[in-house]
Structure formats: structure tokens, C-alpha cells
Amino acid sequence: MSSIGTRLRHERERLGFTQTQMGDMAGVTKNTQRLYETDQRSPKADYLALLDAEGVDVSYVLTGRRDSASGVSAQRVSDGAPVTASSGASNDGVAVKMYDVEGAAGAGRSLEEERVEGVLRFPEAQLNALGLSPEHLAGIKVRGDSMETTLNDGDWVLVNRADTDYRQEGIFLLLISGERRIKRVQRLAGGALYLISDNEHYEPEMIPPEQMREVKILGRCEVRIGRIA
């Protein structure tokens, strides 16, 4: 079984912090953080309490077991790295609204007009490390199997509405002729779009330049949320 120091390092790397950043959050120096991670010194209770407030899974650090009480499993879409999220009545973290709309269909209204089904909370420091601003995030439910296994039917996905630049390939929430869809987007020469389903049973689609007026990029899909209990 891995040591406390090794698990502490794993948590730091999972959240995207440097030793200096994590030390600053918990009021210790980079050198002390290094000593903790190499098991040359044991972390104190006040240090762990401060890290817990920043989204570090202290239960995992101490016991090697992930805290599943939140009922939420979340991963970054781009590389599958785990992301801390919680549901329920807790007030810890930044609240992100989960909208009662589906990523494969919709009437084309703005999200603000849709019903909020609930909220999830994310550590603010973690969102900052991911380059995400809470005010630009929205949770959308995934419907259909066209994006399996990246996004499965019934998943939720966190959409960054501040990032609509499809020149950098990725998975986006789009509005096409009034229908919300989630697809992997590539930009082709001449201004056309190539929409790709990660499920190989679906053929790619091309939207020619003359039909681009019917397309609106609503945001980049950043975090997959596999289940909400």
C-alpha cells in the first residue's frame, strides 16, 4: 500500500498544483511540502484541515480510500484526469448549475431560460488550476450513444461557455438549426466544420461554409460527470 506522502503527492498532481502552491494553501513552505511528500515528516492536523477546504481528498491521503460520500464521479474530458465534485447540502466549494436540458436535443432557448435541476460544487482552487471560471460553467445532460465512450448516455458534462474557439479541436456543445448537440469538432480548410462522433458506428458529418449561419458554438465540454446520486 502506498504511503501518506505518496498519496499526498498524488492528490497534489491530480489537482494540478505545484509544491509551492499547495504549501501556500496550507501555510507551509515548499520544503516542508516536499518533506511531507517524501515521508520525512508527518503532516499535522491543521495542515490537512486547510487542504480539505481546498478540495484535497484528505480521507484518501490518510487511508488510501477515496471518499465516495458525495455520489459524484467526475473526470476531465481531455485526458480523463479525476476532478473533485460534490453534491448535496454542503456549502463547500463553488456552485455550478446543472440545467434540465439535453445535449443531443433542445428547443434552442438560452440556458438561463431553462430549469435548474440542481447544483454541483467544485473547489475554487481546482477550477482556477483548470483555467475555468465558475460564472461561465453550466452542466448539461448527455443523451444518446454517439459520443460513447467519452460521454455516455445519462452522463452530465460541464460546459465552459467562455471557450467557443473550435480552431483548437475538442468536444463542443453546439446549436445546429435549433437543436443542441455534442460533437467533436474539427475546422476544415475553407471554413467548413467536421463533426465527429466518438462512437465509430456513427458517420462523421460535414457542415459546409454556406450553412455555418445555422451553427452556434455554445461552449467546450470540459468535465464529464458520470453519475449524480
Secondary structure in CASP SS format (residue, H / E / C, confidence):
PFRMAT SS
TARGET T0000
AUTHOR 0000-0000-0000
METHOD secondary structure of the structure
MODEL  1
M C 1.00
S C 1.00
S C 1.00
I H 1.00
G H 1.00
T H 1.00
R H 1.00
L H 1.00
R H 1.00
H H 1.00
E H 1.00
R H 1.00
E H 1.00
R H 1.00
L H 1.00
G C 1.00
F C 1.00
T C 1.00
Q H 1.00
T H 1.00
Q H 1.00
M H 1.00
G H 1.00
D H 1.00
M H 1.00
A H 1.00
G C 1.00
V C 1.00
T C 1.00
K H 1.00
N H 1.00
T H 1.00
Q H 1.00
R H 1.00
L H 1.00
Y H 1.00
E H 1.00
T C 1.00
D C 1.00
Q C 1.00
R C 1.00
S C 1.00
P C 1.00
K C 1.00
A H 1.00
D H 1.00
Y H 1.00
L H 1.00
A H 1.00
L H 1.00
L H 1.00
D H 1.00
A H 1.00
E C 1.00
G C 1.00
V C 1.00
D C 1.00
V H 1.00
S H 1.00
Y H 1.00
V H 1.00
L H 1.00
T H 1.00
G C 1.00
R C 1.00
R C 1.00
D C 1.00
S C 1.00
A C 1.00
S C 1.00
G C 1.00
V E 1.00
S E 1.00
A E 1.00
Q E 1.00
R E 1.00
V C 1.00
S C 1.00
D C 1.00
G C 1.00
A C 1.00
P E 1.00
V C 1.00
T C 1.00
A C 1.00
S E 1.00
S C 1.00
G C 1.00
A C 1.00
S C 1.00
N C 1.00
D C 1.00
G C 1.00
V E 1.00
A E 1.00
V E 1.00
K E 1.00
M E 1.00
Y E 1.00
D E 1.00
V E 1.00
E E 1.00
G C 1.00
A C 1.00
A E 1.00
G C 1.00
A C 1.00
G C 1.00
R C 1.00
S C 1.00
L H 1.00
E H 1.00
E H 1.00
E C 1.00
R C 1.00
V E 1.00
E E 1.00
G E 1.00
V E 1.00
L E 1.00
R E 1.00
F E 1.00
P C 1.00
E H 1.00
A H 1.00
Q H 1.00
L H 1.00
N H 1.00
A H 1.00
L C 1.00
G C 1.00
L C 1.00
S C 1.00
P H 1.00
E H 1.00
H H 1.00
L E 1.00
A E 1.00
G E 1.00
I E 1.00
K E 1.00
V C 1.00
R C 1.00
G C 1.00
D C 1.00
S C 1.00
M C 1.00
E C 1.00
T C 1.00
T C 1.00
L C 1.00
N C 1.00
D C 1.00
G C 1.00
D C 1.00
W E 1.00
V E 1.00
L E 1.00
V E 1.00
N E 1.00
R C 1.00
A C 1.00
D C 1.00
T C 1.00
D C 1.00
Y C 1.00
R C 1.00
Q C 1.00
E C 1.00
G E 1.00
I E 1.00
F E 1.00
L E 1.00
L E 1.00
L E 1.00
I E 1.00
S C 1.00
G C 1.00
E E 1.00
R E 1.00
R E 1.00
I E 1.00
K E 1.00
R E 1.00
V E 1.00
Q E 1.00
R E 1.00
L C 1.00
A C 1.00
G C 1.00
G C 1.00
A C 1.00
L E 1.00
Y E 1.00
L E 1.00
I E 1.00
S C 1.00
D C 1.00
N C 1.00
E C 1.00
H C 1.00
Y C 1.00
E C 1.00
P C 1.00
E E 1.00
M E 1.00
I E 1.00
P C 1.00
P H 1.00
E H 1.00
Q H 1.00
M H 1.00
R H 1.00
E H 1.00
V E 1.00
K E 1.00
I E 1.00
L E 1.00
G E 1.00
R E 1.00
C E 1.00
E E 1.00
V E 1.00
R E 1.00
I E 1.00
G E 1.00
R E 1.00
I E 1.00
A C 1.00
END
